[in-house]
Amino acid sequence: MRSGPTQADLAHLRIAGLHKAFGEFLAVDGVSLDISAGTLGTLLGPSGCGKTTTLRIVAGLEQPDSGRVELGGSVLCATGSPMIPPEGRRIGMVFQSYAVWPHMTAAENVAFPLQARKVFRSEIAGKVKEALRLVRLEAHADRYPGQLSGGQQQRVALARAIVFEPRLLLLDEPLSNLDASLREEMRIEIRSLQQRLGMTTLFVTHDQDEALSLSDTVAIMQRGRIVQAGRPRDVYERPTTPFVARFVGWKNFLRARVADSATVHVGDVPLALQSGGLSRGTEVDLCIRPEELFIRDASNGSDRDERELAGEVIAQLYKATHADLEVLVAGRMLSARVPASAEFVRGQPIFVRLAPEHVLMFPADTDLDP
C-alpha cells in the first residue's frame, strides 16, 4: 500500500468532462484537460469562450453542473459529490485586476494568506521576505499599492499567491492591464518563477503571444470547448481547424477550388499545390502565415510562375526589425513580413509566392467564427 501521494501526484491537475451553464448559455461544454506536475498550461481563446469560467471552477469560485476536477490525490469537485471550498484547495490565484488591498503595505498584502491560515507569527516574516525576494520587491516591502507601478502591484499579487506554497497557481489574464513593455517583462518573470519553483500553473489569456511563449501546454477554447491542445510549437505549426490557425497567428486565408490532385485554382489562376485527396471542384481555404508569404516586384515585366499570384501593395508598416506589408490578392487582404530594408509603395504591382510546404488547406465550409 502506498503511504500517500507523491509530490507529483499532489501537483497533477486533471479536468474531466466539465459542464457549466448560466441560464440557457452553455459556458463550458465538456472541457477535459491534463496539466502535468510542475508545468504551465494555458487556456487560450476569445472573450466568452469559457476559459475564465473553467479557471473559476478549478479555483472553487464556481460549481460545475457536471464533471470532475482532481488535484493530485484530491477530488476538488465531482458530479454527485460535495465540493471542496476554495479555502480548502491550497490554490494560489492572481487576478486581472491585481486585487491588492490599498490600505496594506506590500508586506502586509503578502502576509495575509499566512495569517488567514493561522501560520505562526514567528514564521510569517521570513516567508513574506522570501516571497518578495522571489519577485524582486524586497526593497518595497513597506510601500502601499498607490506608491507602486502596475507591474510592481502585479508582483505583489504574485508573491501573495505563492507565499503559502500552493499546490496549484491560477493566473487569470494577469498581464492584460499592463503596457506592452511591462507585459513582456512580466511574462519572463512569471515563467522564470514558475520554473524555479516547479509549481503547476494554469494560465488564462486571449493573447496568443503570451500563450505560445509561456506554456508547456496550450489548449485553444471555442464556444465552451477545447478544440485543440498540445505543445505550443505543435499547435502553432499544425493547427487542426481554421479557427485555431487564425487564433495562433495564421492571418492569411485565400479561397480556392481543387482542380486536380496537384493543382488548385484561386479565381482563374492555377497554383501547384497538393489537394490532400480532396475531390475535384471542392472549395477550400488556403492558410498561410505572414512570414511565409514571399513578395517580389512585378513592375519590371517578369512572368508569374506557377506558385505565384498577382497582387498590389496597399500599405507598408515599418517595425524596426522587419516591415509588415498589406497586399491585395484575389480580392483578399493578406499580410506579409518582409525585411526592414525592403521598400514598396502603395499601388505597386507584385507577385506573391505560396510555398507548398507552408500552406494549410481546409474545406471552405468549415466554421471560422469564434
N, C-alpha and C positions, 0 to 999 in steps of 0.2 A: 504493500500500500504506500502511496506517495505521502510524504509528511506534509505536503502543502504545495500550492502552485509556485512555480519558479518565477523569478523576476520577469522573464519574457512573457510568461502566462499573464502576469498582472498587468502588462502594458499592451497586450494584443487587443485591438478593437475589432469586434465583429458586429456588423449591422446586417440584419436579415429580414427581408420582406416588409419593410416599414410602409404603413399607410397612414395618412393623416388628412382629414377633410375639414374645411371650415364652411359649414353650411353645404351648399352644392359645389363648392370649389374644392377639387382634389389637389391639395398642395404637394403631397408626397405619395407617389404611386408605385409601391413595390420596390423601394430602394434597398439594395444589398451591396455591401462593400466591406472588404477586409483591409485594415491598416496594420501592418506588421509592427512588432515591438521595436521601439527606437527609431521609427521612420516618420516622415512627414507626408501626409496625404492631403490632397486638396479637392474640394468640391468647387468646380468652375462652371459658371453659367450666367445667363442674363437675369435681370430682376424678375422675380416672380416664378423662377424655375423650381423652387423648393429647397435650395441649398441651405438657407438660414433656418428654415423650419426643421430640416434634418439635424442640423447642428444643435438646435434648441431641444430636440428630443433626446439627443445624446447627453446634453447637459442636465436634463430633467426639468427644463423650463416648460416643456410641452409634453403631454401624454399622447402616445400614438393610438390610433384606433385599432391597429393590429401590427404585429411584427415583434422583433426581438433585438435588443442591444445587449452585448456582453463586453465586459472589460476584464480580460483575463479570466480568472475563476469566478467572477461575479456576474450574475444576471441583473442588469440595471433596470430593464423592463421587458416584459414578455406578455403576449396575449393571455389573459386569464390569470395573471399573477400580480401581486402587489408591486407598485413601482417604488424603487428606492428614491427618496427625495434628493434634491441637488446637493444638500449639505452632507449626505451620506455617501457620495460618489467619489470623493477625493479627486475632483477635476478642477483645474485652473482655467479661467476664461478671460480673454481680452476682448473688449467690445470696440465697435467702430468709433464710438463717442468718447473713448478713454475711460469715462466713468470714475475718474479720481475725485475724491472729496476735496472741495476747495478750502475747507476750514482746517484741513490736516496738512502737516508738512509731508514731504516725500517719504520720510522715515515712518511717520505715523500711518500713512496710507499703506505702506508695505507691511507694517506690523499688524494691521487689523485682522487679517485672516488667522494669524497665530493666536491673537487674543481671543478670537471667536472660538478657536479650537482648544482653549484652556492650556496652551503651552506655558510652561514655567517661565516666569518673568526673567529669570536669570539666563534663559536660553534665547529669548527673543532678540535682544540687542545684537548678538552675534549672527543670528540668522538674517536679520534685516541688513546688517552691514555687508554680509556676503552676497545677498541678492542684489543690493545696489551696486556692489563692485562688479558683478557679472554684467550689468547693463551700463557700466561706466558712469554711474551717478553718485558715487560715494561722496564727492565734493559738494553735492547739492542736497544732502540729506535733510537739512534744516530749512529748505526753501518750500514755499507754498506753491501750488499749481499755477497761480497767477503770475509767479515770478519765473516760470519755466516756459520754454518754447513748446510748440506742439509735439515735436519729436521727443523732447525730454519728458513730457507728460505721458507719451505713449510708452516710454521706457519705464516710468513709474508703474504704469498699469501692468507691464510685462513682469517687472520684479514682484509685484503683488501677487501675480498669478502663479509664480514658480516658487515663492518663498516657503511654502509648506510642503514642497516636494510632491506635487500631484502625480497620480498615475497617468494622467492624460491632460494635454494642454489644448484648449479650443480657442481659435482665433477667428473672429467674425468681422471680415472686411477691416482689419485693424489699420490699414495704411491709406484708406480712401480719403481721409481728411487732411492728409499731408501734401505739401507741394512736391513737385517732381524730384528734386534733389534729395529731399528728406525721405521720400518713398524708397529711392534706390539705397540710401544709407540704411534704412530700417530693414529692408529685405536682407541685406548682408548680415545685419545684427541678429535678426530672428533666426536665419539659417545657421549661422555660426553658433549661437546659443543652443539651439535645438540639438545640433550635432555634438557639441561638447557635453551636454547633459544627458544625451541619449534618450530624450524624452519623446514618447509617442505624441504626435501632434496632428490635429485635424484643422485645416485652414479653409476658410471660405472666401472666395473672391469672384469678381466678374472680370478681372484683369488677366488676360492670357499671358502677358509677360511675367507677372508675379507667379502665376501657377507653374509655368514652364521652368522658371529659374529657381524656384524654392523647393519643388516637390520631388519625392521619391515615386509617388503615385498620383496621377491626376484622374479624376472622374468628372466627365462632362455631363451636366444635367440639362434636360429639356422637358418642360411641362411635367415636372414632378418625377421624372425617371432618369436613371443613369443610362446614357446612350452609348458611351464608350469609356473604358477605364484602362489604364496601363501606365507604363513609364512615360515621362514627358516626351522623350525622343520618339518613341513608337507612336504616340498619339499625334504628334506633330507631323511626322513623316508619312504615317499611314492612317489618316482619318478614314473612318468607315462610312460616313454619311456626309452629304454636302453641309449640313448644319454644323457638324464637328469641324469640318475643313474650314468653314468661314470663321468659326469662333476661335480657332488657333492660328489664324493669320493667312489662310489661303484666300486672298482677296479677289482673285480674278476668275470669273466664270464666263465661258463662251458657249452659246447654244450651237449644236452641230447635229448632223444626221449621218448615220452609218451608211456608207456606200458599199463597202465590202470588208473583208477581214483585215485589210491593211490600209483602208482609206476612210476618212470621214469628210463631209462637206460642211464648211462654215459659210452659210449663204450658198453661192455657186462656186466657191473656191475649194478645190480638193486639198486635203492635207494628208501626208503619210503618217498615219497613226493606227496602231493596232486596236481593234474594236473589242477585244476581250470576249469574243464569242457572241456578241450581240447581233441580232439578225438585221439584214438589210432594211433600211428605212426607219430604224429605231432612232428617236430623238434622244440626244444625250447632252449633258453639260460637261464641258472640259474645264478642269480646275487647275490653275497654275499659280504658284507663289510669285510675288513681285521680283524677288531676287533671281528667279529662273526664267524670266521673260527677257529675251535678248533683242536689242533695238539697233538698227543701223539706218543710216541716211538713205533715202530713196530719191533724193533730188538730183542725183548725178546720172540718171537714166539707166541704172543697172537693172537686171531682171530679177524677179521674185523666184526663189527656189521653192521646192515642194513642201517645205516645212515653215513657210513664212506667209504672213498675211499683210496686206497693205493697210496703212492707217495714217493718222496725223497727230501731231503733238498738240495738246490742249494747254498744258502748263508744266513748268519745271520748278520744283521746290528744293532749294539748296539746304542740305543738312550737315554741312561741315565734312563729315567722313564719307558722305555719298550724296546723291541727289535722287529725289523721287520724281518720276516722270508720269504725268497723267496723259494717256493717249486714247484716242477714239478708234476702235477697231470693230468692224462689222456691226455698227450701231451700239456697241457696248463700251463703257468707260473702263479702262484697265489701268493698273498701277505697275510701274516697272522701277527697279532700282538700278541706277547707273553710276559710274564713277563721278566723284565730285568735280573732276576736271571736264566732264562732258558738257557740251553746250548745244542746246536745242532751242528753237524759237517756236512760238505759237504758230500753228498752221503748217509747220514743216512736214512734208511727206516722209514717211518712214516705212520700213519693213519690220515686222515683229516675228521673231522665230520662236517656235514652240519645240523644245527638246523632248522627244517622245518619252524618255526615261523619267521626266519630271512632270508629266501630265497625268492627272487622275481623271477618270471618266465615270460618270454616274448617269443612270437613267434620268431623263429630264423631268419625269413626272414625280420624282422624289420630293417630299415636302421640305421646303427650305426655310419655312417660317420658324421663329423661336418658339 
